[in-house]
Amino acid sequence: MATIEEKINGLPPELQQEVQDFVDFLMEKYRPRKRAKLKLDWAGALSDMKDEYTSVELQHKIRDMWCDECTS
């Protein structure tokens, strides 16, 4: 059984280029990606409201705002 290199070398040059392009595509598609670091610059932005709302109430308000945007 021929190795993959032998099989590729047996192809015409234009098909060898297609194989190269496909391999490049696969390498790009499946290469590990760096994850972006989570920015927390907004942390504490609502601290002045802590006596007015609980975190659960704020979550519900945000959900309601999102749902209103979805139906608009």
Secondary structure as UniProt FT lines:
FT   HELIX           4..9
FT   HELIX           13..30
FT   TURN            41..46
FT   HELIX           47..49
FT   TURN            50..52
FT   HELIX           55..71
//
